[in-house]
Amino acid sequence: MGVIAELLKSTPLPKMVKIKEKFDDTCIPVDQIHDTVFEQLGQKKLEGMIKPDMRIAITVGSRGISNIPLIVRSIADFVKSQGGQPFVVPAMGSHGGATAEGQRAVIEGYGVTEEAIGCPILSSMETVEIGRTEEGQPVRMDKNAYEADGIIVCGRIKPHTGFRGPYESGLMKMMAIGLGKQAGAEIIHQDGFGHFKKNIPMFGTVILRNSKVICGLALVENAYDHTREIVGLTPDEIITEEPVILQRAKSYMPRILFDSCDVLIVDEIGKNISGDGMDPNISGRFPTPYATGGIDAQRVVVLDLTKESHGNACGIGLADVTCMRLFEKFDKEATYPNAITNTVTGELKIPMIMYNDKQAIQLGIKSCNEIDRAHPRVIRIKNTMQIETIEISEGMLEEAAQNPDIEILTQPEEMHFNEQDNLW
């Protein structure tokens, strides 16, 4: 037995209880999504935006979005119904390792393949300068999108993980950063996240005024990551209505229904879950000082990296402890381009690495200060997108029982580890 195991072996682990957190589950049924897309893009205010033989670029970002292959296929079908020729461009700044192949692989990993969407994917890191901001910064745009006859900006609107403002994650940011590819993203990130509140609309407006954006399709999800709203917007409405939609999106957001805990265990992080691997709006761990929220956890333990993240371990620096199975999947070439571009290095630092899950959890508990060690407050979630059914330690049962939005599902049980002392 090594020194680490010796130091941790006497740290007891609490029994855990499965609970169900209840949120508003209003959503658009999957079998109605195609018609909803047609309805929104077919509104009178958007009439005539697509003419026969126009080449129309459709944006797809780097996040895991509910029903995204179906939504993109529906947009492409609508374009074809108007006589247009649709194609998809990845709009994700420096993600995907800042390569054309990597960005194509990211969206294909979400099911957005040429076969699934019925149109070509044109992935390139080449950009063109399309104008300057009022402060003189160059604004760059994906060359394929710029040369199209029209652009449909499709993206999810939700709270950002690193700043607060009238425009956070959404269509304006997708234009300002996503369509700017690595070169454009680097320009806007040079001032840091403290300036995003100003820079996102400033850069995005230049793109609206100097390119062929014909409309936006805003997607909003409910607390269970199901499609709740699909909203077609004119270019001018992207400016005026996105802040309104953002407020609705914030009201739909789920959260862990406890204000604090000693240790938060996150089974997996990944780029398909959040730009920061785990959504700080849930975990409470933010990469910048310009946003707050989420649970107050004294220690965060992260155990694994999703396959869909393709080795990108962005956000691991927001954890206190991890383990070898995640670290062995860490790909610097896939991860570091984000920090090189966005200048936020802290979320890529390596936390303490334990040999297995059991040691990682024991370390999380042992390193806490001023807690009830006989009854530690521990929460375990699969990831920050799936927090309907979670686990809490026995010491949190009384608080859970008092919350009408929590249903207790099981009796307290020991944590189950396999032969390698990893959870299963």
N, C-alpha and C positions, 0 to 999 in steps of 0.2 A: 504494500500500500504506500502510495506516494504521500508527500507532505500535504498536498491539497486535499486529498481524500481524508487524511487523518484529521485535518483541521475542521472538515465539514461533517464528518460522520455522526457527530452527536447532535446535529441540528435537526429537530423533528419536523416532519411535514404534516400539515393539517389535513383533516378529512375534508373532502369537497362535496358540494351539493349542486346539482344542475337546477338552473332556474330559467324561466322564460320571461323576457322583457316584452311588454306590449306597446306597440306604436300604431299610428294610423296607417292602414295598409291600402288606402285608395290608390288605384293604378289603372293603366290602360290595358285591357286584356290583350294578350299577344296576338290573338286572331283579328284584332282591330287595328293593329299598328300600321299595316300597309295602307289601309283606307284613311287612317288619321294623317299620315304623311301626305297622301294625295290631297286630302281636304285642306291641309295647311298650306301646301305649296300652290294649290289651285285657287286660293282666295282672290277676290277681285282686285285687291290692292297690288297683287303680284302678277296680274294678268299681262301676258305679252312679254314677260321677261326672258323667255326662251323661244327663239325662232328656229325654224328648220335649219339643220346642218351646223348650228352653233356647237362648238366644243366647250363642254361645261365641266369644270374641275369641282370635285366634291372633297372637302377636307375630312380627314380621319386622324384623331389624336392618339396619344400613347397610353391612355388610361383604359382600364377595363370598364366598359359601359354596357349596361343591360341591353340586350337585343340589338347590339350595334350591327351585326351582319344583316339582319332583317331591315333595320332602318336605312342603312346605306343602299341595300338592294332596292328598297322602295323609292328612295330618291332617284337612283339610276333609272328605275322603271318610269318614274314621272318624267324625267328628262327625255327619255325615249318617246314617251307618249306625246311630247310636244315637238318631236322631230329632231331633238338634239342628240349629241354624241357625248355621253358622260365618261369621265375617267376619275379615278381617285388619286389624290396626292396626300402622302403622310404629312401632317402638320404638327410637328413635335419638337421644334427647336433642335437641341443637341441630343435628344434621347435616341435610343437604338445604337449607342456607341458612336453617334455622330457620323454614321455612314449610311449611304443609300440602301445597301443590302440589309443593314441592321434595322433601319426604320421599316422597311418592307416586312422583315421577319416579325417585328413587333405587332403590326396590324394583322398579319396572317395568323399570328398566335391567338388573336381574338376571334378568328373565324372570318376575317375580312380578306378573303381570297378572290381572285378573278372569277373562279368558278361559282363562288357563293353569291357574288354581287352582280355578276353578269356584265362587267365592264373592265377595262384595263386599269392597272395600277402603275402610275408613273412616279417612281421614287428617285429623287436626285437631291444632292446637297447644293446644287448650283443655284445662286440667287442673283437678282438684279436690284440695283438701287432705284427706287421708284419716287423718291422725294426726300425732303428734309423736314424735321420737326421745326416748330417755332423757335426752338433753342439751338437749331443747327445740326442735330444729330442725323446721320444718314439712316434711312428706313429701307430695309431690304426685304425681298419677297422671293419665294420659290419661283424659279424661272418657268417651270411648266404651268403653274397656276397663273402667272402674270401673262403668259402668251395665250391663255385660253380666251374664249369669247365671253365667258362668264364664270363666276365662282359662287358656289353655294357653301357658305361656312356652316358646318354642322358640328356641334359640340355640346357637352354637358355644362350646365351652369350650377355651381356649388361654391361654398366657402373655400377660400384658398388656405393653404397650410403655412404660409409665411408672411402674410400681410393682410390688412383690412382696408377696404375702400369701396366705392360704389360699383366698381367692376373688379371681380376677383377671378376665380376660374370660370371661364366662359368664352363667348364668341370674341369679345374684344381682345382678350389675352391670346386666344388662338391666332388671331390676325397679327397682333403685335409681336408675339414670340414664336408661336408654332409655325406660321408661314414664313418667318424670317430664317428658319433653319438654324444651323449652328452660328453662322456669321451674324445674323440679325439678333439672335438670342444673346450673343455675347455683348453686342452693343448696348442693349437695353439693361443687361445685368451689371454693367460696369458701375453704375451709380448705386447699386445695392437695392435690397428689398425695401428699404426705407423710402425710396422714391417711386415705388411701383404705383402707389395711389395716383400719382401725377402722370407717370410715364406710360402706363398701360393705355389710358384713353388718348394720350397725345400721339403715341405711335400708331395705335389702332385707327384713329381718325384719319391720319395721313394715308393709310392703306385704303380706307373707304373712299376717300376723295380722289386717289390717284390710281386706282385699279378698277377691275370690272366685277367687283362684288355685286351680285344681283339680288341676293337675299341671305338671310340667316335661318337656320333651323335649330332652335334652342331646345335642348333635352333636359328634363328635370326628373330626378328619381325620388322615390319615397324612402322611408327609413329602412326598407328591406331591399334596397337597390333594384327595385322594379320601376319600369318607366311610368311616371305619373303624368308628365306633361310633355307634349310636343308642340312647339309654338313657332309658326312661320313669321318672320320679321322682314320688313323692308330695310334697306341700309340705314335709313334715318332712324328707324325703330330700334335697331341694334344699339344706337346711342341712347335713345330715350327710355326704352323698355327693359333693357337688360338689368339695370339696377333694381327695377320693380320685381322682376323674375327672381333675382338673387335673394331678395328678402323672403319670397315664398320658399325658395329652396332651403334657406336657413331654417325656416319654421318646420320643414319636413325632416330635418336631419335627426338621426337617432343619436343616442348617447348612452353611456353606461350609467345606469340609474342609481349611482352612488357618488357622493361628492369626493370621496377619498378612499384610498386603500394603502396598505403597506407595500404590497408587491403586486404588480400587474404582469401576468404571464401572457405573452403573445406567441401563439404557435407558429405563425408564419408572417413574413413581410414580403413585399414585392412591388414592382412598378405597376403591375396590373391592379394592385389594390389601392395605391396612393402614390403620388409623385415623390413622397417622402417615405415610401415603403410601408409605413403605417400612418394613418391619417391622424395628425396631431390634434385635430378637433375632437377626436375620440380618446386618444392616448394621453393627451395633455402635454406631450413632449414636442415643442416647436423648435424648428431650426434657426429661427430669428427672434429678436425681441419685439417684432412688430405685430404679433398676433397672440391671442391667449384663448383659453377654453379647455374643455375636456376634463378628465378626472385628474385629481391630484394624487399621484402615486409616488411614494418615496423611492421605490426601485422598479425598473422595468426590465424584464427578462424576455429576450427574443430567442426562439429556438430553431427556426428554419427559414429558408428562402424558397419562394414559389418557383416552380418550373417555368411559368410564363414570364418571369422576370429576366430570364436569359443571363443569369449571373450578375445582374445589376443589384447590388446590395445597398443602394442609396437609402439612407435612413438608419443604418445600423448604428451610427454614432449617437442616435437619440436614445439608445438602450444603455443600460448599465452593465448587463451581463448577456453573453451569448454562449453558443457551444460549437464544437468542432464540425458538426454536420452542416451548419450554416457557413462557417468560415471556409470550409473546403469547396463551397460553391461560389465563393466571392471571386468575381472576375474584374480585375482592375481596369482592363480595357473597356469593359461595358459600364463600369461604375464611375470612374474618375472624370470622363468627359463632362458629366453634369456639373461637378464642382469647378472644373476648369472654366466652364462657361458661365455658371451662375454665381461664382465667387463665394458660395457657402460651403466651407470645408468641414465645419464641425460635425455635420450629419454623416460624414464618411469616416470619422475616426473609429478605431477598433476598440470595442469595449473589452472587458475581461472575458477570456475564452475558457470555458470549462469543457471537460472531456465528454460530458453527456448532460441530458436534461435534468436528471436528478441533482447533480452537483450544481448546475446553473440555478435551479430553484432554491436549493439550500443556501447558496451564496447570497441570492437575493434577500432571503429572510434574515440570514445571519448578519448582513451588512446594514440592516435597518437600525435606526436609533429610536429610543424611547417608545418601544412598542410592547404590547402584551405578548411575550414570546410563547406563552402557553396557548394563546388563541390569536395567532396572527391573522390580519385581514388580507386575504389573498384572493385575487380575481384572475380567472383564466379565460381568454377568448381565443377563437380560432384565428381571426384577423380582424382588422378594424372595419371591414365591410360586413361581417357576419356576427352581429352581436344580439341577435334575437334569443338564441339559446347559449348561455354561458355558464361558467362554474364559479361559485363563491365558496370561501372556506366556512367551516362550521361556525366560526366566531362572528359571521355577518348575518346569520339566519334571523336573529331577532329584528334587525333593521329591515331585512327583506320582507318579513312577514307584515310589517306595518305599511308597506307600499302597495296600493291597489293595482299598480301597473306591473307588478312582479308576481309570477306564479311559481311556486316551489314544486319542482318535478320529482325529486328523488330524496331519499334519505342520505345522510352523510356517508361517504365511502372513501376508502384509502385511494391515493393516486396509484394508477396501474402502470408499471414500468416493464419493459421487455428485458431480455437478457443483457442488453447493452445499457440498461438503465435509462432508456429513452421512453417517453410517454407513448402510449398507443391507445 
